Amino acid sequence: MSSAPFSHRLRLSQLNPRQPNHIDLVPDEPARQRIAAELGLTAPPEVRLVATITAAPNDAWLLEGRVTARVQQPCVVTLAPVRSKIDEPVRRLYSPHVTQPESDEVEMPDDEVEPLGPAIDAGEVLVEALALALPPYPRAEGAELPANATDPADGDDNSRRPFQGLADLLQRKDN
């Protein structure tokens, strides 16, 4: 059993290699609840994946389509609900010539190429595409950070220097 919040596995043996295989995937309410919990959404998303899976050269399969959604996230300043629309293209190439990484730290040459197994999980693609498309710092209209706070969306120098105060701490310890 998969630990993914939503799964819709399409077995390769059931796909037609001579014509496009159409997918119109809308998760049911329990799946939408699990997706919301997994992605930190404040309400179940209205989400849909419309795509085709076609046979590709070298025994591969290509999934191309769009993920559309309406999501609600907490504001990074006030925690008020922030609604967003998502409309993102999706493209994945499943190749039998790509292997799963064996260690935790592996450089991936192409984020659209996946190893091909006995099935393609369109539900997993839907959740991953939605997660990547979510606004990273949703902000309610009119919400402003306090004057002494730094905006994570700005990526200021202080947020990139975690050891900035270390020298001061060590100097105080020596005194």
Secondary structure, 3 states (H helix, E strand, C coil): CCCCCCCCEEEHHHCCCCCCEEEEECCCHHHHHHHHHHHCCCCCCEEEEEEEEEEECCCEEEEEEEEEEEEEEECCCCCCEEEEEEEEEEEEEEECCCCCCCCCCCCCCCCCEEECCCEEEHHHHHHHHHHHHCCCCCCCCCCCCCCCCCCCCCCCHHHHCCCCCHHHHHHHHHC
